[in-house]
Amino acid sequence: MRAAVLGLGEAGRLYARDLAAAGWQVSAFDPGDVSTPDGIIRAPSAAAAVQDAEFVLAITGARVAVAVAESVAGRLAPAACYADLNSSGPELKRAIAGALAADDARVADVAVLAPVPRGGAATPLAASGPGAAAVARYLAPLGAAVEVLDAPVGAAAERKLLRSVFMKGLAAVLLESMAAATAAGHGGWLRDQVADELTQAGPWLIDRLLDGSRQHAVRRIEEMHATIEELSALGTPTDMSRAALAWLTRLADAHQADQAEPEPVPEARS
């Protein structure tokens, strides 16, 4: 079995390493001055790397993803699976598929659903497009749970971006919270509070955050005003706190509109 990895950043190196450890012959290409994992053949170009490979993993930045696909067009093995793992939107994923439309290749739009450094090639994924089933077949033996979506290229990217609202937003909230807590001398305490909340509450926490925000928006608006005042006094950022205040205000306004009594209809004059 022969695989190619295009891009030897943090994730690319881990996938190349794990594929090689599982018995794949792995070639890789990266134009940068980055290290090559042991047992990996470093190719002089992307086109050379994919030669005769039945499984190609493109793990590049979104900015160059289409250009990378164009550079290997016409060089892919018949029926090869070209799996693109970059974190871009559906339109760019479709452009990648379009760049390879003339090849007899199965393109897969792959969404990475957890940090690759934690699981390597066993990282859970979602995949759509003609090559989605092949991605599952090749990576499941390495421990990856691959959700195969019965949908075209772009569907997995959409789900990834929906998840990114939560994951990147959560990271921003943590950054803001920890900056303030550290400035106040309570960084360790807050870190423990966050860890306990995230690991113990389970699905109940999701319902509580959604329903509780709607039910108690007015009271929480006051709380967030106080929070912003405190963070401002500490001299730390308030971007996420202000975003929370905007959401609570939106919810409170919607609730008020729902509760408003309709205006009486004037009686018709005879």
N, C-alpha and C positions, 0 to 999 in steps of 0.2 A: 504494500500500500504506500502511495506517495502523496504527500501533502506539501503545500506551499503556504508560507505565512508572509504576507506583505505588510511590513511595518514591525519593527522590533523595539517598540516602546515597552513600557512596563507590562501591559497585557499581552502584547505580541510575543515577548520573550517567554512568558509563562505558558502560553498555548503551544509554542514551538517545543519547549522543554517537555511538556506533558505528552504531546503527540509522539515525540521521539521515544520517551520512556515506555509508551504503549506499543512500540514496535513499528511505528510509521517511519518511512524515510522522509526527512523534512528538509526542504530547501527554503531559504528566506532571503528577502531583500529589504534593505532600508538604505536610503541615500545618506543618512546621517552617520556621525562618528559614534556609533553605539556598539555595545558588546554583543557578541554572538554566543548563545548558549552552547554548551558542550554537545557534540554530536549533530549539530545543525550545519548544513552546507550553505555557506553565504554566497548567493548568486550575484553576478555583476549588474543585473537589471531585473525589473519585475517580470519582463517577458521571459527571461532565462529561468527565473525561479518557478514559473508555472508550467514549464515544459513537462509534459507527461503526468502532471499532477491530477489526481482524481478529486482532490479536495483542496480548495483554495480559500484561505481565510484572509480577508482584507481588513486589517485592523489599523487603519490610518486615521488622521484627522479628517473631519468633514470637508475642510477646505480643499483637499487634494483628492478626495475619494473618486470623483468622476474622472479626473485626469489619470489616476492609477488604473481604473477600469479601461479607459481608452488605450492605455499603454500595453495592455495584455490582450486587447481585442484581436481575434484571429490567431492567437497563440495558445488558446486553451485546448486541452484534450477533449475529444468527443464525449459529450454527456458529463463533463466535469461539473462539480458543484462549486459555484462561486458564491461564498458567503460573506456578505459585507456587514461588519460589526460596528461601523462608525455611528456615533450618536447624533444623527441629523434628522431632518424632517422627512415626511413621506415623499415630497416632490423630488428631493435630491436622490432618494433611494430609487425612485422611478427613472431618474436620469441615468443612474448607474446601470440599471437593467437595460435602458435604451442603448447605452454605449456597447453593450454585449449582445444586442438583439440578433446580430448576424451570426453569432457563434452558436454551435449546438451545445449550449451550456445551460445548466439549471441554476438560475440566480436565486439566492435566498437573502431576504431582508431579515437581519438578526438583531434583536434587542437584548442587550446584556442587562440582567435583572438583579445583579448583586455585584459587590466589589470583586474584581478578578483576583487581586492579591490574596483574598481570603480563600478562594476555592480553585484558582487556576482553571484548567480545562473542565473542571466539574461545576463551574459557575452556572446557575440556572439561566435559561435563555427562553425567549419567545421567537419564533421564526415564521415567516410567511413567504409566499411566492413559490415558484416551481421547485426550488431546491430545499424547501423547509424540511421535508421528510428525510432527505439525505443528511442534513445537519444532525437531526436526531439519531439517525442510524450510525453516524460516525462518532458522535460525541457521547452517546449514552453509555457505551462501554467504559468511558473514562469517568463516569459518575455524574454527568450532566443531566439535569432534568430539563428537557426541551419541550416547551409547549408548541405544538405544531398548529398554526392557525390556518383554517381553511379559507384563505383570503389572499389577495394578490400582494405583490411587493408594495410596501408602504404601510401595510396594516400593523406590522410589528413596530415600526418606527413611531407610529401614532401612539401606541400603548406605552412605549418607552418615554415619550415626552409627557404623557399624562402622569406617569410615575415620577418623572423628574420634577414636576411641580411640588410634589410632596418631599422627595429626597433632598433636592437642592434648597427648597424652602426650609426644611428641617435643619439643614446645615447652617443656613443663614440665621435662623432663630437661635441655634446653639452658639454660634459665634457672637451674636449680640448679647445673649444671656451671660455667657462666660466672661465676656469683656467687662460687663457691668459687675458681675459677682467678684471677679478678680480685683477690680478697682476698689470694691467695698471690703475686700479681705475675706470673702466667703466663697472662693472658687471651688474648694474641695467639697464644701457642703452642698453647693448647687449641683456639682457633678454627680454626687451620690443621689440627690433627689431625682435628677433626670434619669439616671440608670435604673432606679427602682421603679419609676413610673412607666418606662418603656418596656421593662422586662416582666413586670408582674401584672399589669392591668389587662393585657390581651385585647380581644375584640371589643370588650365592654368600653374601653377607653375611646374607641372610634365613635361609638354611639353617643357617649357622654360629651365628647368634643363637639359633635355636630348638633345634637339635640339641645345640649346645655347652652351652647352659644346662641341658639335661637330663643330659648326660653328666658335667658337671663342677660340679654344683650344690653338693656338699659343700665343694669347694675355694673356690668363689666366695662361699659364705656367709662364710668367714673373711675374704675380701677385702672384702666389703661391711661387715663389722663394723669393719675398719680404716678404710674410707672414711668411715663415719659418725663414727668417733672423730676423724678428721682435720678433717672439715667442722665438727664441733662445736667443735673447737679454734680454727678460723678464725672462728667465730661466724656461719656462714651456714646457710641452711635445709637440712634433711636429708629432706624429705618423700619425694622420689622415690627416694632411696637406701634409705630404710626400706621403701618399696614393693617395690623390687628384692629386698631381703633377704627380705620376706614371700613373694615368688614363688619364690625359690630354696629357701626352707625347705619350701614346699609341694611342690616338685619332688623334693627330697631325701627327704621323708617318703613320697611316692608310690613312689619307687624302692626305698626300704627295705621298704615293704609288699610290693612285687612280688618282692623277693628273699628274703623271709622263707619259711622252710621250713614246710610245713603240719604241724600237730600230728599225731602218730601217732594212728590210730583205735584205741581200746581193743579188745582181743580180747573176743569174746563168751564169757561163761562158760556152760558146759554144766550 
